Amino acid sequence: APGRYTVVLEPAAVAELLEPLIGAMNARTADEGRSFFAAPNQPGKTRLGEALFPAGISITSDPAAEATPGRPFDHEGLPLRRTEWVTGGVLKALHCSRFWARKQGREPLGRPSVTTLAPGTATTEELIKGVKRGVLITRFWYTRMVDPQSLLITGLTRDGVFLIEDGVVGPPVNNFRFNESPVTMLRNADLLGKELSRQAQGSYVPALRTHEFNLASVSEAV
């Protein structure tokens, strides 16, 4: 049945939700009050320096890193350097276009081609073991933005959805439509996998376990 579940998300599912989060880390939309990263009720202010996630959440990019290589420039031709976007849960940077940087009198900062969500210490078995009753999700597709202000996203599960009971993966179950924000996914995450996996979205991410994930309705998707 649909509902809010503890879920274990495999890396492909994590990457599908992380990509719109990275896209929303935009200085202009934050400065103009049009994004989650705008400071509430403070026109022109952003949430830079604010602890938005648990201390175990860090997001970086480094196109020169041997383990996580990426394109060394963005779509505007801006050179990309190692950047800490979120460190210990604290928002550290927002990418900024040439136009907006010139208008605001600041340095431009390119949108990264490859990002890394720092891994944790858990094995896949440990992620699953702590789940009393929940769902293992392989990946998402047909993801669409519903509300940029909260980063609410909708989409469908695919390629394998399994019941977890008493820390054991059980039989496959039906697919779901989900309505959830990557912000909530990360805020409710209590355990991250220790292995990074390269995903098509241009990210290196671990599997993770998160709670109260909104599987809003049953889907007939295959």
N, C-alpha and C positions, 0 to 999 in steps of 0.2 A: 504494500500500500504506500501511497505518497506520504511524506512527512519530513520532519527534521531528524536527521540521522548523524551519528558518528560515522565518518567515511574515511577510508584509506584511499588516497588518490595516487595512482601510479604517475611516473614523471610526465607522460604525455598529457595527462589531465591537468597536472599542475602548470605546465607550460602554456596550455590553452587559456588559462585564466591569468597567468602572469603577464602575457603579452599586452593586453589592454591596460593593465596597471602601469607598465613602463610607458606606454603611449600617452597616458594621462599625466605623467610627470612633466608637464609642460609649463614653462614659466609664464607665458602670455595668458593662458586660460586661468591659471592660478591668480595672477595679478588682477585680472578682470573679474574675478569672483565667479568663474564659470566651471569650476572643477572641485573635486574632493579636496584638492591641495590648497584651496583658498581658505584663509582664516575666517571662520564663521563670524558674521556681524562686524567685520573689520575691513571695510573697503580698501583695496590696494595692498592688503597684507596677505602673506602666504603662511603655510604651516612649516616652513623650514625651521629646523631645530626642535621640532615637536616630536615626542615619542608617540608614534602612531601604531606601532606593532610591538609584540613581545621582544624581549632582549635577545632571543635566539634568532631573530630575523635580520639578515644582512643581504643586501643586493649590490653587486659591483659589476663593473665592466672594464675590460682591459684587452684591447685588440692585439696587443703585443705579447700577451701571456702564452707560453708554449702549450699549456694544458687547455686553454679556452680561447683559441685564436678567432679573430673576426676581421671584418673589413676595416681598414684604418681611417676611413672618412665616412661622413654621413651623406644624406641625399642632397645637401647644399654644398658639399665639398669641404665641409669643416673637418679638420683633422681631429681624430678621436684619441683621447688619452685615457689612462686609467682613472676611473671615477668611482667614488663611493656614493651610491644613491641613497641607500639606507644602511646605517651602521648601528648594530645593537638595538634595532627597532626605531631609531631616530632618523627622520628625513633629513638628508644632507645636501641634496642637489636636485635641481630641476633643469631639464634641457631647454635651451634658449636659442631661437633662430637668429640669424644675422640681423634681420629687420628689427626684431623686438629688442635685441641687445643694443642696437644703434639708437633706437627710440628711447630706451630707458637708461642709456649711458652705462652699460655694463658689458662684461665680456660674454661673447656667445659661447654656448656649450652644446655640442652636437648630440643628437639622439643616438644612443649606442646601437650598433648592429648586432652585438652579442652581449647578453647579460648572464650573470651567475647568481643564483639563489644559493647562499652558503649552505652546505650540508650539515646534518646533525651527527648523531652517533649511533642511530638505531639500525638494526638489520630489518629486512622486510618482515621477518617472522616476529620481531619485537613490535613493529607497528601494528600488526594484526592481533598479537597476543593480548593487548590491553583492551580489546573491544568486546564488550558484553553482547551487544546486538547492533550490528551496523552493516555497512555496504562497502565492498571493494569495487572501485571504478577504474577501468582501464584508460578511457579517454573520453573527450567531449568533441562535438562538432556542431555546425550550424549555430555557432555562438554569435550573439548580437548584443550591442549595448542598449539597455533600456533607459537608464538614468545616469548621465555623466556626473551629476552632483554626488551621487553615492557610489558610483561605479557598479551599479546593479547590472548584471549580465544574465541573459537567458540562453539556453541551448539544450542540447540533447546528449545523453550518454550513448556510447557505441562500443563495439568490439569486446564486450565482456563486462557484465555487472553481476557480482556474486554476493550472496548473503554471508555475513560473518556472525557466528554465534559462539559465545564463550571462548573467544580467541582462536577459533578454527574457521577456515574458509569452507563454506558449504556449497550448495547447488547454485547454478545461475538463476537470476531472477529477471523480471521484465526491465525494459529500458524506462528512463524517466526524462521528463523535461525538468530542468533545474532553473531556479531564479535565485542567484546568489552573487555577491560581490567578492572580488579577490581580496579586498580589504578585510572582509569578515573571514574569508578562508584563512588568511595569515594570522589575524587576531585570535582565532579560535584554535590554531594549530598548537598542539602540545608535544609533538614529536616529529622530527625530520629524519629521513633516511641518511645513511652515511655515504652513499654512492651517488655521484653526479652522472646524469645521462644527457647527451646532446640531443636536442629536439629541433624539429623543422622550423619552429618559430624563431630560431636564433637565440636559444638560451640553453644553459646548463643548469639542470634542476634535479633535486632529489625527489623521491616519493615523500609523502607526508601524511600525518593523521590529523584530522580536524573535526570539530564538533558542531552540532546544530546546523548542518548543511541542509539547505532547503531543496529537497527533491519534491517539486511542487505538484506534479501530476504524472500519471502513468502514460507512457508513449508507446505507440505501435512501431516505432522505428526499429530497424533491424541492425 
